[in-house]
Amino acid sequence: MRRAAASAARTPPGRNVWPIALAVQGLTATDAEERGHLLQQLCATHAGTGLMHESFDVDDPTTYTRPWFSWANAMFCEFVLDLAGLRSAPAPVPERSTR
């Protein structure tokens, strides 16, 4: 099971995790245990706001950047919809010409 997350130069160095990265990891993970762990982690790190933040401190999720970050909220919603089997199917890939 993977245990990694992304952060950026504009967030505190080496301390902060991006919820959006955890949500994307959940969307791409194939292991049910990993997906469940990621959901639990995201639900435990909203610092009582009920919203996803841009980033949170790895040891103290009540220390976060951006109290509200719509992109992270949207990706969390996509992840939850996917877990519930309610996410829409991906668009079909167009066939390539054989010419």
N, C-alpha and C positions, 0 to 999 in steps of 0.2 A: 504494500500500500504506500502511495506517495505521501510525503509530508513536506510540502514546499508551498511557497506563495511568493507573489511578486510585490515589489514596492518600487518607488521612483525617487529620483533626485530631489523632488520638491517636498517629500515627506521625510521625517526624521531618519537619519541614516541607520540602517541595520536594526531598527526597532519596530517598524510599522509594517503591517500586512494589509493588502488590499482585499476587501470583501468581494470586489468584482472578480478578482482572480480566483478566489475560492469558488464562486458561483460558476465560472467558466470551467474550472476543474471538475466541478460536479456534473456539469452538462456533458463533458467529454469522457468522464470516468465510466468504465464498464463494470466495475465491482460494486455490488450493492452495499457492502459494508463501508467502503470508502465514501460512497454517496451519502449514506446515513450519517457518517462521522462529519462530513462537510456541512450537512444541514444542521446538525447539532451545534457545530462550531459557529456557524453564521447566526443561529438563533441565540447563542450565548454571548455574542459580542456586539449587540446593538446598544449597549450601555443604558438600557431602560428607555430608549427613545422609540423603539419599534421600527426604526429606520436603519438602513445601511449607511455607513459613512464612507468617505474617500479611503481612509485607512484607520487602523487602530493599533495601539501599542501591543506587542506580542505578549507582554506580561500583565498589562492593565488595560482592558478594553474600554474603561471609562475615560481613557486618554485617547482622543481621536482627532482627526482632521476633518473638516467640513461636517457640520452637524446633520446635513441633509445632502445627499448626492444621488440625483435621479438616475444616473447611468447604473450605479451599483444597485439601487432599488429595482430597476428594470431587469437586470440580470438575475437578481435573487428571485424575482417573480417568475422568470423563464425557467429557472432551475426547479422551483416548487411546482410549477405547472407540468414540467417534464416528469418529475417524480410521481405526480398524481395521474399521469397519462393523459393530460388535457392539452398538451402543447400541440400546435398544428404541425402537420407533416411538412417536411422540407420541400421546397419547390423542385420539380423534376429537372434533371440535368438534360439540356438539349443534346440530341444526337449529333455527332460530328459527321460532316460530309465525307464520303469516301472518294471523292473526286480529287 
